[in-house]
Amino acid sequence: MSIAENVARIRREMEDAARAAGRDPKEVKLCAATKMNDADAVRQAIAAGVDCCGENRVQELVRKRSEDAYMGAPVHFIGHLQTNKVRQVVGSVDLIQSVGSLRLLTAIDAEAKKQGIIQDILLEVNVAGEEAKTGFSPEEVLPLLDQIGNFSNICMKGLMSVPPIPANPGDNLYFFQKIYQISVDIMGKKYDNVKVDCLSMGMSADFADAIRCGATMIRIGTAIFGPRNYA
C-alpha cells in the first residue's frame, strides 16, 4: 500500500478507537515518525494529511530541513536528545517531546534563553521503569513540576511515553491509563509554565489502545512508511 493509503487507513482506525471511547476523533493528532525515511517519503506523508512530523535523530532533522522535507507541517523532536546537540534542536522544532532528565531540561531552557524564545516541550515518562529507556519515573513528575516555574524559557505542554513493545493487544492498557492519570493529577493543580494539552502515547502496534485511554497524539512510523531497513 502507498503512504497515502496507509495514512487513510490509520485515520479510519483512529476514528473508530476515538468513537469507541466516546471521544471526538478531532481530539487526536497523527504524528508521522519519520526516522530513516527520506525527504520524499516525508513529503508524501504530509500530503496525505498527517498533523505533524516527528524526528528521532538530530542529523536527520538537519538534513531533511535543508531539503525542505517538512514544508506544510509542524516538526517535533521525539528521540533521545543529547545535551551537546540541544542548540541544533531548540528553536528549530515546534515541540521537543522527549525531555526526560533535569539536565536536559536545564540545557533546553538555557539555549532558549540565548535565542530569546519560549520552547514548548513534553516531559518523557519512563512508565514501565525500563533500564534501556530514558525518562522521568511516574513518581518524579509531580515533584518536578514544582520546579518548572524556575525555567522561564520553556513551556511544558504535556507528557510523552514509550511503553514496552506489546506482544498482544491490550498489553499496554495499564501503562496508558497510568500516564493518563498523571496528566489528570497535573491538571488538578496550578503550576507556572505548565499547560497539559498534549498526551503523546501510542505507536503502530498499540495506538488504538492509547486513544481509548486518552492519548491526544499518536506517533506512527512503520504503519505509515513500512518496516525500517536497519541494515
Number of C-alpha atoms within 10 A of each C-alpha: 9 12 19 18 13 18 25 16 14 19 18 13 15 24 20 17 21 24 14 13 15 10 16 12 19 10 14 22 20 21 26 28 28 26 20 16 17 14 19 14 16 25 17 17 28 24 15 15 16 23 17 22 27 26 24 18 17 18 12 17 24 14 13 18 15 11 13 13 20 21 13 14 19 16 22 25 25 25 18 17 20 11 13 9 13 19 16 14 21 24 19 16 19 17 22 28 27 26 26 22 15 14 11 17 19 16 18 28 22 19 21 22 16 11 14 11 15 19 25 24 27 27 26 27 27 23 22 17 15 13 8 6 17 20 24 20 16 16 11 11 18 15 9 13 19 12 13 17 16 13 19 16 21 25 21 26 21 22 25 29 25 23 24 15 12 12 10 9 11 13 15 22 16 15 20 26 17 16 26 19 14 17 20 12 11 18 15 9 10 11 16 15 20 21 16 16 14 22 27 29 26 25 23 16 15 23 22 23 25 28 29 20 23 23 26 20 23 25 23 24 21 17 18 24 24 13 9 11 7 5 3
